[in-house]
Amino acid sequence: MRLRMLACLLAVLVLVPGIAMAQANNSLYSNLANPAIGMNALFTGQAVPTLNQPYGLGFDEAEISLLSVVDPYWTFSSNIVFLADHTVDPEEIWARSVNIPAVQLKLGKLRGTFGKHGLLHTHAFPFIQAPIVMANTIGEEGFKDPGVEAAWLTPLPWYVELTAGAYQAIGVSADNPLDFGSTRHDNIPLLGHLKSLIDVNDATTFELGASALQGRGSDGNVHAAYGGDVTFRNVPARNSNRHGWILQGEYLQKGARSGGSYDREQDGGYASFQYRLSQVWWMGVRGEQARQSVTDFMVDQAGAAVAGTVHRASANIAWTPSEFSFIRLEYSHAKADAGVHPTDDRILLQLSYTIGYHPAHAY
Amino acid sequence: MKSLIVIAVALGLGVVTTAPARADLKVATSLTDLASVAQYVGGKHVTAQSLCRGYEDPHFVPAKPSLMKAIQNADVYISTGLELDGGWLPLVLPGSRNPKIQPGAKGFVDASQGVDVLEKPSGTVSRAEGDIHPLGNPHYYLDPKALEVVASHLADVFSGLDPANAADYAANAKQFNERMETSLEKWEKQLEPYKGASIVPYHRNFTYFADRFGLKLFSTVEPKPGIPPSPHYIADLAESMKKSGVTVVTYQPYYNADASNQVAQKAGGVAVEVPSEVGGVKGADDVFSKFDVMVSSIAGALATKAGGTK
């Protein structure tokens, strides 16, 4: 017994100074290489007479981002989203390498390079509501799936980027309307994307994009999405944080191929114009159409979703007192040819706050 | 057919004879001032271009894909450092897909290395103070002495990448620094009568300039970095300028001239457009002529009845 006590005493005498030293000496646990950390929180209030829900301000999501260099070969980026329904979505977690000349390699859980709107994080949407066609074709927040992408910046004299991607087969879900759920071993969804941009003048750029994505569905057929986008953007050099405008249009469709023929299932598009009035004020208008599509107010008497053609016009104004917060007000009017509500009018108010490090949004 | 061949050969020869000599190093920079220094130090061995234009706010350069394309084949990228280009460079550099100029590679240069950085925040950094620079004031290129540090640094970098021309780079940097010292004496003489005078720049980018030439910064037209002034703030600032006899407001081509003019008018003073970057206004074609324009504009404003009060 005495021997055991002596052993314990010796152990304490040996270990305690070591623990104390470790606590005192920060260099043992350096935080110098910690990632850049940031968080964005989004809150939206809406008044929608056609929806069976109370008016008021709700919590949308909080997105935490961690970004760092892994080693001389890779950088790491992640966006983990905490949602209002108490779930956590590892939205994007990927590593990137630019060690191969002219090629950017990304692998991990990606936001597939498809179109324009599908590349945006929720707080970077130009309007509070995503275009209806998004949720009916590639997903409201774009196509998000584990995979690998290689983007080649071609040697042409202007910016032309060609991206090829291969992804994990996934089935239809609330986030993913595309059926890539076949369990066949050769079912690897593939993506192709072309982006071309030229400087029209000192302030204005013209961008064209084309996207294609396809994989095999749970029904054995090939399912696909196609898109095209065009953007004019103006940022006057002498007023780069006070004035400018963006004129953008995008078309997307989703379909399936069986027995040698292709059937278009859903399609639609939008055209939008955003104008920066001053350093702190932005306004925007958008018109859109989606066919054979569903959206929240298109329901039958029992409340079940019904598909049809829907047109929607939106207008918003945003106050951005700094780069790290904004408040915006949006009104939209929609008309649908299906469901018990032929029209829908709604007012939305959104608040966004960002803390810590937040990388600049893509041009 | 023969005449066609003759024309083709002539055209070919024309292209060959009119093509500029190929530089050894293609250099891209975040700022026109850095391109100006790089061109001086690099001489005929370097072609230097800036992504941000002199009349463009270096904090808010749109990260256009065309900028990525412009540096796809660069050998060297010179960043301003201290996060002045932190809002756009993290997109543009990897977007270039050029491994030679990524941070950590030999071709990536942080031009602020070795510069005595002013206004390093002490204690906790908070955005309650506006869009502050947590590593210190990044506008060191408004101090001629700081550009001498940059020139020597660039000579070392270029020599490391192109050892065959190391002697030229060292000689050019020496010549640059000697010319800067001579010019500095001239600028100091021009501003000597106004030592201790106060000015109000739009943004807190004149700290290094004021420190070098003995001027005081009374306040700024923007209440906090990146925050536009309200009418109430403009009125308060003008009132306090009046009380203290401060009458000179400076602004750059990319800042809000209206707000600067309102402050000056209410304070009974003058607002002058002063370039802080090369290419900001006509005549500011390199770092030497930029300081010529800056010094003469500010001295001129301070010399007027409205701007002469210390």
Chai-1 contact restraints between the chains, C-beta under 6 A:
chainA,res_idxA,chainB,res_idxB,connection_type,confidence,min_distance_angstrom,max_distance_angstrom,comment,restraint_id
A,V98,B,P94,contact,1.0,0.0,6.0,A-B,restraint_1
A,V98,B,R97,contact,1.0,0.0,6.0,A-B,restraint_2
A,N99,B,P99,contact,1.0,0.0,6.0,A-B,restraint_3
A,P101,B,P99,contact,1.0,0.0,6.0,A-B,restraint_4
A,A102,B,R97,contact,1.0,0.0,6.0,A-B,restraint_5
A,V103,B,R97,contact,1.0,0.0,6.0,A-B,restraint_6
A,Q104,B,R97,contact,1.0,0.0,6.0,A-B,restraint_7
A,L153,B,R97,contact,1.0,0.0,6.0,A-B,restraint_8
A,Y159,B,P65,contact,1.0,0.0,6.0,A-B,restraint_9
A,Y159,B,S66,contact,1.0,0.0,6.0,A-B,restraint_10
A,Y159,B,K69,contact,1.0,0.0,6.0,A-B,restraint_11
A,L197,B,P65,contact,1.0,0.0,6.0,A-B,restraint_12
A,D199,B,S66,contact,1.0,0.0,6.0,A-B,restraint_13
A,T205,B,K64,contact,1.0,0.0,6.0,A-B,restraint_14
A,V235,B,P62,contact,1.0,0.0,6.0,A-B,restraint_15
A,A237,B,R53,contact,1.0,0.0,6.0,A-B,restraint_16
A,A237,B,Y55,contact,1.0,0.0,6.0,A-B,restraint_17
A,A237,B,E56,contact,1.0,0.0,6.0,A-B,restraint_18
A,R238,B,Y55,contact,1.0,0.0,6.0,A-B,restraint_19
A,R238,B,P253,contact,1.0,0.0,6.0,A-B,restraint_20
A,R238,B,Y254,contact,1.0,0.0,6.0,A-B,restraint_21
A,S240,B,E56,contact,1.0,0.0,6.0,A-B,restraint_22
A,S240,B,D57,contact,1.0,0.0,6.0,A-B,restraint_23
A,S240,B,F60,contact,1.0,0.0,6.0,A-B,restraint_24
A,N241,B,F60,contact,1.0,0.0,6.0,A-B,restraint_25
A,Q279,B,P228,contact,1.0,0.0,6.0,A-B,restraint_26
A,P359,B,P90,contact,1.0,0.0,6.0,A-B,restraint_27
A,A360,B,A63,contact,1.0,0.0,6.0,A-B,restraint_28
A,A360,B,G87,contact,1.0,0.0,6.0,A-B,restraint_29
A,A360,B,W88,contact,1.0,0.0,6.0,A-B,restraint_30
A,A360,B,L91,contact,1.0,0.0,6.0,A-B,restraint_31
A,Y363,B,P62,contact,1.0,0.0,6.0,A-B,restraint_32
A,Y363,B,A63,contact,1.0,0.0,6.0,A-B,restraint_33
A,Y363,B,K64,contact,1.0,0.0,6.0,A-B,restraint_34
